[in-house]
Amino acid sequence: MSNLKPLAELLRPLSLDEYIGQEHLVGKNAILRQAIEANSIPSMILWGPPGVGKTTLAYIISQTFSRPFYTLSAISSGVKDVRKAIELARAGNNAILFIDEIHRFSKSQQDSLLGAVEKGIVTLIGATTENPSFEVISPLLSRCQVYILKPLDKNNLKQLAENAISYFKKEKNIEIAILEEEALYRISGGDARKLYNAIEIIVATENKEKVEITNKKALEIIQQNLAMYDKQGEMHYDIISAFIKSMRGSDPNASVYWLARMVEAGEDPKFIARRMLILASEDIGNANPNALLLANACFDAINKIGWPEGRIILSQTAIYLANSPKSNSTYMAIKEAEKLVRQTGDLSVPLHLRNAPTKLMKDIGYAKDYQYAHKFDGNFVDHEFLPDKVSNRKLYEPGNNPHENKTRSWLKNLWKRKYDY
């Protein structure tokens, strides 16, 4: 079976009617389907996790329209390749240019696309797993519609599995019975390609005319064939999870090991830097505020320095974050605040905290009795800043670390018993 096309390629849909998932985009009367059926598609960015149908959707569009269709991969293509595709497109009639993993294009590469998109020489379809707000230059993004693709749900995965069962019965005379589906669906993570890979590996491993899939069997076989299951030889999300948890667990050795795994696998350095930026706030926060500054500097430096020297900056930052004291107090504070808002709704802003730019607003009490903190000793006044209904509600609980212990003492001195610090 390894000598044949992968199952995901064999079962790739050729039309919108065969396409599974993304009903909000291509279902009946959905926005993108209407555009396709009207023979009028805009330049677009397809944003979503791996294996949810971005490339397939671009392929279906290419089969639907009688226009020249050019494909580039941002991993292997440079400015020269982009310009060559645009030159070829000039001779065509509003050609479609599909760029896979467009987030890996540099600013100069994206700039080289801009003129052709503006003039209508090409209709651009870019596919990305990363937030285009961060990865696509603003002039290009403003000329594209962004369509968000979602992870495939259980019903979608069930349809895909049924397609695989039908294929094996018809083409290979192999009968598959999925007795338990939970592990198989969890392994896929909403990724069609991973689901097909998993089924294909299980069938090949069993090597029988009748294959029964259970949760235990699926987990055991996939665990034994990780490299086959993940075509890049790396469990992308498992590796980044191990990296984050190692830094959270204050282990610099494990942190730099998992970083090296990602570097060797060709992971996007900006993806790594962005995850460290999140960790610096979520898991370290005010236990060491400098962590966020360093993580942000790391992200900026990666854009300036590039590769391979950028890996040194990633290493410095990962080790610094691992060695920092940990606190999730600010993360928990916003979660508590969100929970309170959902419970209490849109409570009115107290009159003394409202803005009063007009005489009428002042006359009806806006900003009345507000006390300006800087007029008082220590730049502090014991004032009420929450709505009456949630007065005295403590949402921020400082962590138990030197920096936040000082914060706790300071708050306790300011607020006495109001917030019970």
N, C-alpha and C positions, 0 to 999 in steps of 0.2 A: 504493500500500500504506500510505502514511503516514496516509491518511484513515480507515483501518479500525482496529478494536481491535488493540492489540499482540498478537503471537503468544502471548506468555505468558498473556494474559487469555483468548484463544480456546481455549487448550489447558489451562486450569486444571482439575484433576481435581475431580469432583463427589462422589466416594465414596472410602472407604478402599481399596477394591479397585483404584481407578485411581491412587491416591497412590504416588509414587515416592520411595524413600529412607526414612530414619529407621526401619529395620526393628526397631531395638532398642526403639522406642516403639510402633509401630503394625503390626509384623509379626505373624505368627501367634502367639497366646498372649502377646504383649508387653503390658506393664503398662497403657499408655494405651489400647490397643485393647480390652483386657478391660473397662476402666472404661466406655468408650464403648458397647460391646455390652451391658454390664449396665445401661445407662441411668442411670449414676451417676458423674458426673464431679466431681472436686473443683475448687475455685478453683485456678488454675495460672498459672505464668509459663513461657512458651516462650522459651528463651534460645538464640540461635544466630546465625551470620553471615547477611548478607542473601541472599535467594534460595534458602533451603533448605526453605521450605514452612511457615513459621509462620502467615502469614495464611491460606494455603490450608487448613491443618489446622483453624484456627478456623472457617473457612467450612464445612468438611465437618461439623464438630460442630454448627454451626447448622442444617444440613440434616437431621442425624440425629435431633435432639430436637425434639419439638413444644412448644417453649418460645419466648417472645418473645426476640428477639435484637437487641441494640443495639450499634452500633459507634461508637467515638470514636477520633480521632487525637490523640495527645498534642501534636503540632505545632500544631494549630489549635484545640484545645479548652481551656477553662478550668474553674475550679471550678463556674461557673454551668452549664456544659454537663453536667458530671458529676452535679450535683444534679438537673438536669432528667431525665437518663436514669434516675436512681434513683427519682424520683417516678413516671415512667412504668412502671418495673419493679414498683412496689408494687401496681399494679393487675393485674399478671400473675401467673404461677405459676412462681416461682423463675427469673426471667429470666436470660439469659446476657449479660454485658456484655464486649465485646471492646475492648481498648484497645491500639492499635498504637503502638509506640515508647514504652512506658510509662516508660522511663528518662528521658524528657524532662519528665515531670510533676514539679512542685516538691513539697516536703514537704507544703505545705498542700493541694495537689490530691490527693495520695495519702491524706492524713488524711481528706479528704471521702469517700473510698471505704470506709474502715475499718468504720464502723458497719453499712453495707449488707452487706458481706461477712460480718461477724460474725453478723448476724441472719439470714443466708440469703436476704435480699431479692434479691441477685444472686449468680450464680456468675461470678467474675471470670476472664477469660482475658487475660493481658497478654503482649505480644510485645516482646522487646528484643534488641538486638545487643550490649548491654553487660552486664557481670557484675551480676546483680541484688543480690548481696551489698553492692555499693557504691551502687547506684542505687535500690533499693526499700527503703522504711523497714521497720525490723525488725518492728513489729507486723503490718504487712500481709504481709510475706514469710513470717512464721511461720504464717500462715493459708492459705498457698498451697503446692502442690506445684511444685517447679521441675523442668522437663523440658528437658534439653539436646539441641538439634538439631545434627547434625554436617554439615560440608560434604559435598556429594554426591560419591560416589566415581565411578570411571571407568565402572563398570557402570550406575550410575544415569544418568550423562550419556549413555551410549549409548542407554538406553531413551528418554530425552527426545528425543534426536536422531532416533530412529526414529519417534517420534510426530510430529515436525515433518515428516519426509519423507513420512509417510502423509497428513498434512494437505494439504501442497502438491500431492501427486499427486491426491488426491480432490477438493479444493476449487478448485485453481487449474490443474490439468492441467500441473503443472511437476514434472519428474523431477529428483531430487537424488541425486548419488552422492558420498559422502564417501570420497575416495580416500586421504586422510591426515587423521587425527583429532587428532594431538598438539597442534597449535597451537590448534585450535578448543576443545579441552578446557582447555588452559592459559589461554586468554583468559577462559573462564567462571569459573575459580577456584572450582569447586564450587558455582556460583550458577546455578540453573535459568533465572532471568530473563535473565542475561547470555548464557547459551548460546542461548536463543531469540532474543534481540536480535541476536546475531551472525549466526545463520543467516538471519534475516529481512533483515538489511542486505545480506548477500552475495547473496541471491536478488534483491533489489531492484536492486542495483548491476549484476549480470550481465544482468538483464532478458532471460532466455532461457527456452525451454521445457525445456532440459536444462542443469543446473548441476552442474559438477564442483568439489568443494571440496578444495583442497590446502593444505598448511601455508603456503606462500608466499602464495597468494591470500588466505587468511583473515587473515594478518597485515597485508598491504598494504591490503585493503579496510577493515578495522577501524581501522587507523591513520589512514586518510583520513576516517573518519566517527566520531571519538571522541565528539563531542557527541550524535550520534544513538544511539550504542551505550550510553553512560551517560546515562540519562534526566534526571539532575540537571545534566548538562553538566560534571561534574567526575569525574575518575577518583579516587574516594575514597582507595583504598589506594595509588595511585601518588603522590598529592599528599602524603599523610602520610609516605610513604617518602622523598620528596624533602626534606621538612621535617627529618626525623630525620637524614638523611645530610648535610644542609647544616650542622646544628649539630655533628654529629660531625666534619665537615670544617673546623670553625672559620671558617665564612663567615657573619658576622652579616647581611650584605646579602641573601644568598640565603635565609637562615633567616626573616627578616622578610617577604620576598616570598612564600614559600610559606605563611607564617602568614596573610598578607593574603588569599591565594587561598582558604584555608579559612574565614576570617571572612566573606568575600563570598559564599561558597557556603552559608553557614548551618550550618557544622559545629558539633557540640556542643562548647562550650568546655571542658567537663569531660573530654571525650575527649582534646582537645589537651593539657590540663594533666596528665592521667594519663600520656600518652606522654612528656612532658618529665620527669616524675618518674622514669620508668624509665631514660631516657637519663642523667639526673644520676648515677645509680648505676652503670649498665652501662658508660658511655663516659667518665665523668669520675672517679667514685669518689673515691679518696683522693688524687688529684692536686689536688683542691680540694673537701674535704668540705663546704664551705659551699654548694656547688651543690645538694646534696640538700636542705639546709635551705631554701634559697630556692625550689626547685621544690615542696616540700611546702607552704610558706607560700603559694605561688601557687595551688595546688589549693584550699587553705582559703579564700583570698581570693575566688576565683571563686564559691564557694558563697555568700559573704557579700555581694559587690558586685553580681553579676549582670551584665546586658548593657545598654548597649554599653560601659560603662566598663571591664568586665573585660578587654577586648581590650588595654588599655594595660598591664595586669599581665602578660598573656601575652607581649606584646612585650618588656617589660623582662626577663622570665625567659628568653625565647628568645635574646635578644642576650647576656645574661650567660652562658648555657650555651655559646653559640657561641664566646665570648671566653675561656672557661676552658681551662686546660691539660687534655689528655686522657690517660686511662689506663683500660684495661679489665682491670687486674690482678686486681681482686676478682671480676669476672665469670669470668675464666679460672681463678681459684683454686677457685671452687665447682664449675666444670666438671671440673677435675682431681680434686677430692675425690669427686665423684659417680662418676667413672670408676673411681677406686680402690676405692670401696665396692662397685661392681658386680663388680669383679674379685676382691675378697678376701672379700666376704660380711660377715656380722655377726660381726666379731672381738670377742672378749671384752674387756670393760673391765678394765684392769689393777687388781689388788686395791687398790693404794694410792690409786687414784682413786675407789673405790666409796664410796657413802654407808653409814654404819654406825649406824643409829638404834637398834639393839637390841644387847644384850649378846652374843647368839649370833653376830651378824654380826661383832662385834669379836673374838670368840674364834676365828673361822675366818679372820681376817686382813684383813677389810674395813677400809680406811683406814689400815692399818698402814704405817708409814714415810712417810706423806704429810708433806711439808714445806710449811708455811704461808709463802707468799712474803713476806708483810709482816713476818716476823720476821728477814729478812735485809737486808743493805745494798742500797740501791737498790730495795727491794721485789721482788727477783728471786732465784730459786734455780734452778740447773741441774738440772731434774727431767725425768723422762720422762712425757710426756702422751699419747703415741700407743700403740696396741697393739704388742706386741713384733714382730709380723710385719711391720709397716710403720714401725718405728722409723727416725728420721732422714729420712723421706720429706718433701721440701719441696714444698708445694702452692701457696704464695703467693710469687710473684716480683714484687717492687716494680717499678713502671713507672719509666721514665727521665724524671723531672720533678723539680723542686726539692723538693716536699713529700715524695715517696716516696724520693728519694735520701737525704734525712735519715733516713727510716724504715729504709732499707737499712743505713745506717751504724750506727744504733741496734741493729738486730737482729744485725748482724755482731759488734758489741761484746758483746752479751748471750750469743749462742750459739756464739761462736768458730767452730769448724769443723763443728759438728754439722749445720747446715743449709746450709752453703756459701754464705753471703751475702757 
